[in-house]
Amino acid sequence: MSHGTDKDVSGYWKANVRIIIGCLIVWAICSLGFAVLLRPALMGITFMGTDLGLWFGQQGAILTFVALIFFYAWRMNRLDKEYGVEEE
């Protein structure tokens, strides 16, 4: 990126921050929203042998976090290629 213009650098970081914010929103909705705040509403829904709110607290939030790690790596590789800063 050292050979890019200020506009390229600014666009790259704006896109990067947008991806990070999107991932954080999904993570917060899943871990805080479903597992804590909406747990009473999800108690009547059975999923994999337990209520959905408990499942999100024990497994769903972790699986979502792992999925977000893979998504972020995949999306950043695409963004790096788009701006010509991919690893060789």
DRENTORKOL-3810 file (N, C-alpha, C; in nm, 4 decimals):
REM DRENTORKOL-3810
@n.u->0.0814; n.v->-0.1184; n.w->0.0000; ca.u->0.0000; ca.v->0.0000; ca.w->0.0000; c.u->0.0862; c.v->0.1254; c.w->0.0000
@n.u->0.2169; n.v->0.1090; n.w->0.0158; ca.u->0.3043; ca.v->0.2253; ca.w->0.0194; c.u->0.3083; c.v->0.2961; c.w->-0.1150
@n.u->0.2738; n.v->0.2251; n.w->-0.2230; ca.u->0.2759; ca.v->0.2869; ca.w->-0.3552; c.u->0.1407; c.v->0.3452; c.w->-0.3926
@n.u->0.0379; n.v->0.3236; n.w->-0.3085; ca.u->-0.0962; ca.v->0.3716; ca.w->-0.3378; c.u->-0.1125; c.v->0.5177; c.w->-0.3038
@n.u->-0.2222; n.v->0.5711; n.w->-0.3510; ca.u->-0.2533; ca.v->0.7097; ca.w->-0.3202; c.u->-0.3221; c.v->0.7160; c.w->-0.1846
@n.u->-0.3351; n.v->0.8384; n.w->-0.1339; ca.u->-0.4051; ca.v->0.8567; ca.w->-0.0062; c.u->-0.5494; c.v->0.8094; c.w->-0.0163
@n.u->-0.6095; n.v->0.8259; n.w->-0.1354; ca.u->-0.7470; ca.v->0.7817; ca.w->-0.1561; c.u->-0.7553; c.v->0.6295; c.w->-0.1460
@n.u->-0.6568; n.v->0.5579; n.w->-0.2028; ca.u->-0.6543; ca.v->0.4124; ca.w->-0.1936; c.u->-0.6411; c.v->0.3675; c.w->-0.0487
@n.u->-0.5514; n.v->0.4301; n.w->0.0237; ca.u->-0.5290; ca.v->0.3944; ca.w->0.1640; c.u->-0.6556; c.v->0.4223; c.w->0.2445
@n.u->-0.7159; n.v->0.5366; n.w->0.2230; ca.u->-0.8374; ca.v->0.5730; ca.w->0.2947; c.u->-0.9511; c.v->0.4759; c.w->0.2623
@n.u->-0.9671; n.v->0.4406; n.w->0.1360; ca.u->-1.0720; ca.v->0.3469; ca.w->0.0951; c.u->-1.0507; c.v->0.2088; c.w->0.1536
@n.u->-0.9257; n.v->0.1658; n.w->0.1566; ca.u->-0.8925; ca.v->0.0346; ca.w->0.2133; c.u->-0.9297; c.v->0.0293; c.w->0.3609
@n.u->-0.8922; n.v->0.1321; n.w->0.4360; ca.u->-0.9187; ca.v->0.1308; ca.w->0.5797; c.u->-1.0662; c.v->0.1512; c.w->0.6111
@n.u->-1.1354; n.v->0.2292; n.w->0.5288; ca.u->-1.2796; ca.v->0.2433; ca.w->0.5485; c.u->-1.3493; c.v->0.1090; c.w->0.5277
@n.u->-1.3091; n.v->0.0360; n.w->0.4236; ca.u->-1.3672; ca.v->-0.0963; ca.w->0.3978; c.u->-1.3319; c.v->-0.1931; c.w->0.5098
@n.u->-1.2087; n.v->-0.1867; n.w->0.5576; ca.u->-1.1643; ca.v->-0.2738; ca.w->0.6666; c.u->-1.2466; c.v->-0.2471; c.w->0.7932
@n.u->-1.2635; n.v->-0.1214; n.w->0.8280; ca.u->-1.3397; ca.v->-0.0858; ca.w->0.9478; c.u->-1.4861; c.v->-0.1266; c.w->0.9322
@n.u->-1.5418; n.v->-0.1134; n.w->0.8111; ca.u->-1.6795; ca.v->-0.1568; ca.w->0.7865; c.u->-1.6949; c.v->-0.3071; c.w->0.8112
@n.u->-1.5992; n.v->-0.3847; n.w->0.7659; ca.u->-1.6021; ca.v->-0.5294; ca.w->0.7876; c.u->-1.5933; c.v->-0.5605; c.w->0.9369
@n.u->-1.5034; n.v->-0.4943; n.w->1.0062; ca.u->-1.4868; ca.v->-0.5170; ca.w->1.1499; c.u->-1.6148; c.v->-0.4811; c.w->1.2250
@n.u->-1.6741; n.v->-0.3674; n.w->1.1938; ca.u->-1.7971; ca.v->-0.3259; ca.w->1.2619; c.u->-1.9095; c.v->-0.4252; c.w->1.2341
@n.u->-1.9208; n.v->-0.4712; n.w->1.1099; ca.u->-2.0223; ca.v->-0.5709; ca.w->1.0774; c.u->-2.0042; c.v->-0.6994; c.w->1.1567
@n.u->-1.8798; n.v->-0.7458; n.w->1.1675; ca.u->-1.8510; ca.v->-0.8666; ca.w->1.2452; c.u->-1.8823; c.v->-0.8454; c.w->1.3929
@n.u->-1.8481; n.v->-0.7297; n.w->1.4458; ca.u->-1.8772; ca.v->-0.7007; ca.w->1.5869; c.u->-2.0271; c.v->-0.6949; c.w->1.6149
@n.u->-2.1032; n.v->-0.6423; n.w->1.5202; ca.u->-2.2483; ca.v->-0.6362; ca.w->1.5369; c.u->-2.3076; c.v->-0.7771; c.w->1.5399
@n.u->-2.2642; n.v->-0.8624; n.w->1.4458; ca.u->-2.3124; ca.v->-1.0006; ca.w->1.4439; c.u->-2.2744; c.v->-1.0709; c.w->1.5738
@n.u->-2.1506; n.v->-1.0529; n.w->1.6171; ca.u->-2.1035; ca.v->-1.1155; ca.w->1.7417; c.u->-2.1864; c.v->-1.0684; c.w->1.8611
@n.u->-2.2122; n.v->-0.9380; n.w->1.8702; ca.u->-2.2878; ca.v->-0.8837; ca.w->1.9831; c.u->-2.4317; c.v->-0.9325; c.w->1.9821
@n.u->-2.4940; n.v->-0.9368; n.w->1.8659; ca.u->-2.6313; ca.v->-0.9855; ca.w->1.8571; c.u->-2.6388; c.v->-1.1308; c.w->1.9016
@n.u->-2.5445; n.v->-1.2102; n.w->1.8584; ca.u->-2.5456; ca.v->-1.3520; ca.w->1.8918; c.u->-2.5117; c.v->-1.3758; c.w->2.0386
@n.u->-2.4005; n.v->-1.3211; n.w->2.0842; ca.u->-2.3546; ca.v->-1.3528; ca.w->2.2200; c.u->-2.4313; c.v->-1.2770; c.w->2.3281
@n.u->-2.4544; n.v->-1.1509; n.w->2.3094; ca.u->-2.5256; ca.v->-1.0727; ca.w->2.4110; c.u->-2.6763; c.v->-1.0783; c.w->2.3880
@n.u->-2.7162; n.v->-1.0584; n.w->2.2641; ca.u->-2.8588; ca.v->-1.0539; ca.w->2.2337; c.u->-2.9293; c.v->-1.1863; c.w->2.2570
@n.u->-2.8890; n.v->-1.2898; n.w->2.1824; ca.u->-2.9578; ca.v->-1.4190; ca.w->2.1917; c.u->-2.9287; c.v->-1.4907; c.w->2.3224
@n.u->-2.8052; n.v->-1.4875; n.w->2.3685; ca.u->-2.7673; ca.v->-1.5659; ca.w->2.4864; c.u->-2.8070; c.v->-1.5003; c.w->2.6181
@n.u->-2.8196; n.v->-1.3682; n.w->2.6215; ca.u->-2.8471; ca.v->-1.3009; ca.w->2.7481; c.u->-2.9809; c.v->-1.2256; c.w->2.7437
@n.u->-2.9911; n.v->-1.1282; n.w->2.6577; ca.u->-3.1081; ca.v->-1.0406; ca.w->2.6576; c.u->-3.2363; c.v->-1.1102; c.w->2.6113
@n.u->-3.2256; n.v->-1.1942; n.w->2.5076; ca.u->-3.3443; ca.v->-1.2603; ca.w->2.4535; c.u->-3.3638; c.v->-1.4026; c.w->2.5067
@n.u->-3.2829; n.v->-1.4426; n.w->2.6028; ca.u->-3.2929; ca.v->-1.5799; ca.w->2.6536; c.u->-3.4324; c.v->-1.6136; c.w->2.7060
@n.u->-3.4962; n.v->-1.5273; n.w->2.7841; ca.u->-3.6318; ca.v->-1.5621; ca.w->2.8295; c.u->-3.7298; c.v->-1.5859; c.w->2.7139
@n.u->-3.7160; n.v->-1.5105; n.w->2.6066; ca.u->-3.8051; ca.v->-1.5278; ca.w->2.4916; c.u->-3.7737; c.v->-1.6554; c.w->2.4146
@n.u->-3.6491; n.v->-1.7006; n.w->2.4202; ca.u->-3.6076; ca.v->-1.8195; ca.w->2.3455; c.u->-3.6194; c.v->-1.9478; c.w->2.4264
@n.u->-3.6608; n.v->-1.9398; n.w->2.5523; ca.u->-3.6660; ca.v->-2.0574; ca.w->2.6382; c.u->-3.7634; c.v->-2.1635; c.w->2.5878
@n.u->-3.8694; n.v->-2.1256; n.w->2.5209; ca.u->-3.9679; ca.v->-2.2219; ca.w->2.4737; c.u->-3.9287; c.v->-2.2940; c.w->2.3464
@n.u->-3.8230; n.v->-2.2509; n.w->2.2818; ca.u->-3.7803; ca.v->-2.3105; ca.w->2.1549; c.u->-3.6711; c.v->-2.4137; c.w->2.1836
@n.u->-3.6989; n.v->-2.5399; n.w->2.1503; ca.u->-3.6017; ca.v->-2.6461; ca.w->2.1745; c.u->-3.5106; c.v->-2.6603; c.w->2.0531
@n.u->-3.3813; n.v->-2.6666; n.w->2.0794; ca.u->-3.2823; ca.v->-2.6820; ca.w->1.9725; c.u->-3.1714; c.v->-2.7723; c.w->2.0244
@n.u->-3.1481; n.v->-2.8835; n.w->1.9573; ca.u->-3.0435; ca.v->-2.9801; ca.w->1.9930; c.u->-3.0547; c.v->-3.0243; c.w->2.1391
@n.u->-3.1765; n.v->-3.0463; n.w->2.1849; ca.u->-3.1977; ca.v->-3.0997; ca.w->2.3182; c.u->-3.2034; c.v->-2.9986; c.w->2.4315
@n.u->-3.1906; n.v->-2.8730; n.w->2.4025; ca.u->-3.1966; ca.v->-2.7700; ca.w->2.5073; c.u->-3.2693; c.v->-2.6482; c.w->2.4518
@n.u->-3.2991; n.v->-2.5517; n.w->2.5376; ca.u->-3.3659; ca.v->-2.4329; ca.w->2.4844; c.u->-3.2654; c.v->-2.3477; c.w->2.4061
@n.u->-3.3179; n.v->-2.2754; n.w->2.3100; ca.u->-3.2327; ca.v->-2.2024; ca.w->2.2155; c.u->-3.1457; c.v->-2.0967; c.w->2.2829
@n.u->-3.1980; n.v->-2.0275; n.w->2.3825; ca.u->-3.1188; ca.v->-1.9253; ca.w->2.4527; c.u->-2.9986; c.v->-1.9851; c.w->2.5232
@n.u->-3.0195; n.v->-2.0998; n.w->2.5899; ca.u->-2.9085; ca.v->-2.1681; ca.w->2.6565; c.u->-2.8071; c.v->-2.2194; c.w->2.5550
@n.u->-2.8564; n.v->-2.2728; n.w->2.4429; ca.u->-2.7665; ca.v->-2.3230; ca.w->2.3396; c.u->-2.6773; c.v->-2.2102; c.w->2.2867
@n.u->-2.7360; n.v->-2.0928; n.w->2.2634; ca.u->-2.6550; ca.v->-1.9800; ca.w->2.2160; c.u->-2.5499; c.v->-1.9417; c.w->2.3189
@n.u->-2.5855; n.v->-1.9461; n.w->2.4455; ca.u->-2.4890; ca.v->-1.9126; ca.w->2.5499; c.u->-2.3762; c.v->-2.0127; c.w->2.5605
@n.u->-2.4058; n.v->-2.1406; n.w->2.5368; ca.u->-2.3041; ca.v->-2.2439; ca.w->2.5532; c.u->-2.2298; c.v->-2.2759; c.w->2.4246
@n.u->-2.3010; n.v->-2.2830; n.w->2.3125; ca.u->-2.2382; ca.v->-2.3266; ca.w->2.1882; c.u->-2.2485; c.v->-2.2251; c.w->2.0747
@n.u->-2.3653; n.v->-2.1676; n.w->2.0584; ca.u->-2.3916; ca.v->-2.0812; ca.w->1.9437; c.u->-2.3000; c.v->-1.9611; c.w->1.9340
@n.u->-2.2743; n.v->-1.8966; n.w->2.0469; ca.u->-2.1872; ca.v->-1.7787; ca.w->2.0453; c.u->-2.0447; c.v->-1.8171; c.w->2.0063
@n.u->-1.9996; n.v->-1.9324; n.w->2.0542; ca.u->-1.8640; ca.v->-1.9781; ca.w->2.0211; c.u->-1.8545; c.v->-2.0127; c.w->1.8735
@n.u->-1.9531; n.v->-2.0882; n.w->1.8224; ca.u->-1.9518; ca.v->-2.1260; ca.w->1.6806; c.u->-1.9632; c.v->-2.0037; c.w->1.5900
@n.u->-2.0441; n.v->-1.9075; n.w->1.6316; ca.u->-2.0563; ca.v->-1.7839; ca.w->1.5543; c.u->-1.9234; c.v->-1.7093; c.w->1.5520
@n.u->-1.8556; n.v->-1.7037; n.w->1.6659; ca.u->-1.7265; ca.v->-1.6361; ca.w->1.6730; c.u->-1.6241; c.v->-1.7030; c.w->1.5806
@n.u->-1.6190; n.v->-1.8353; n.w->1.5809; ca.u->-1.5262; ca.v->-1.9077; ca.w->1.4932; c.u->-1.5616; c.v->-1.8816; c.w->1.3466
@n.u->-1.6912; n.v->-1.8835; n.w->1.3149; ca.u->-1.7337; ca.v->-1.8549; ca.w->1.1783; c.u->-1.6951; c.v->-1.7133; c.w->1.1376
@n.u->-1.7061; n.v->-1.6178; n.w->1.2302; ca.u->-1.6676; ca.v->-1.4794; ca.w->1.2003; c.u->-1.5178; c.v->-1.4669; c.w->1.1739
@n.u->-1.4370; n.v->-1.5463; n.w->1.2413; ca.u->-1.2921; ca.v->-1.5444; ca.w->1.2168; c.u->-1.2633; c.v->-1.5870; c.w->1.0735
@n.u->-1.3251; n.v->-1.6969; n.w->1.0306; ca.u->-1.3044; ca.v->-1.7442; ca.w->0.8936; c.u->-1.3600; c.v->-1.6452; c.w->0.7911
@n.u->-1.4778; n.v->-1.5878; n.w->0.8199; ca.u->-1.5355; ca.v->-1.4893; ca.w->0.7296; c.u->-1.4440; c.v->-1.3678; c.w->0.7164
@n.u->-1.3917; n.v->-1.3187; n.w->0.8295; ca.u->-1.3054; ca.v->-1.2006; ca.w->0.8267; c.u->-1.1783; c.v->-1.2284; c.w->0.7452
@n.u->-1.1181; n.v->-1.3447; n.w->0.7651; ca.u->-0.9972; ca.v->-1.3792; ca.w->0.6894; c.u->-1.0284; c.v->-1.3866; c.w->0.5402
@n.u->-1.1389; n.v->-1.4511; n.w->0.5040; ca.u->-1.1774; ca.v->-1.4630; ca.w->0.3633; c.u->-1.2051; c.v->-1.3253; c.w->0.3026
@n.u->-1.2807; n.v->-1.2421; n.w->0.3735; ca.u->-1.3177; ca.v->-1.1100; ca.w->0.3214; c.u->-1.1965; c.v->-1.0181; c.w->0.3119
@n.u->-1.1059; n.v->-1.0261; n.w->0.4085; ca.u->-0.9859; ca.v->-0.9424; ca.w->0.4030; c.u->-0.8939; c.v->-0.9862; c.w->0.2889
@n.u->-0.8860; n.v->-1.1154; n.w->0.2595; ca.u->-0.8081; ca.v->-1.1603; ca.w->0.1439; c.u->-0.8644; c.v->-1.1018; c.w->0.0154
@n.u->-0.9968; n.v->-1.0999; n.w->0.0029; ca.u->-1.0589; ca.v->-1.0386; ca.w->-0.1151; c.u->-1.0308; c.v->-0.8885; c.w->-0.1204
@n.u->-1.0398; n.v->-0.8220; n.w->-0.0061; ca.u->-1.0139; ca.v->-0.6782; ca.w->-0.0013; c.u->-0.8679; c.v->-0.6482; c.w->-0.0349
@n.u->-0.7759; n.v->-0.7298; n.w->0.0165; ca.u->-0.6338; ca.v->-0.7118; ca.w->-0.0151; c.u->-0.6092; c.v->-0.7246; c.w->-0.1647
@n.u->-0.6720; n.v->-0.8223; n.w->-0.2286; ca.u->-0.6563; ca.v->-0.8390; ca.w->-0.3739; c.u->-0.7138; c.v->-0.7201; c.w->-0.4483
@n.u->-0.8273; n.v->-0.6714; n.w->-0.3999; ca.u->-0.8924; ca.v->-0.5562; ca.w->-0.4642; c.u->-0.8038; c.v->-0.4327; c.w->-0.4625
@n.u->-0.7274; n.v->-0.4143; n.w->-0.3541; ca.u->-0.6405; ca.v->-0.2982; ca.w->-0.3414; c.u->-0.4956; c.v->-0.3282; c.w->-0.3757
@n.u->-0.4686; n.v->-0.4513; n.w->-0.4203; ca.u->-0.3330; ca.v->-0.4855; ca.w->-0.4635; c.u->-0.2321; c.v->-0.4985; c.w->-0.3525
@n.u->-0.2742; n.v->-0.5411; n.w->-0.2344; ca.u->-0.1810; ca.v->-0.5552; ca.w->-0.1225; c.u->-0.1788; c.v->-0.6978; c.w->-0.0677
@n.u->-0.2215; n.v->-0.7934; n.w->-0.1516; ca.u->-0.2256; ca.v->-0.9323; ca.w->-0.1039; c.u->-0.0869; c.v->-0.9880; c.w->-0.0803
@n.u->-0.0816; n.v->-1.0903; n.w->0.0052; ca.u->0.0455; ca.v->-1.1571; ca.w->0.0336; c.u->0.0822; c.v->-1.2471; c.w->-0.0821
@n.u->0.2102; n.v->-1.2657; n.w->-0.1008; ca.u->0.2542; ca.v->-1.3500; ca.w->-0.2127; c.u->0.2825; c.v->-1.4897; c.w->-0.1688
END
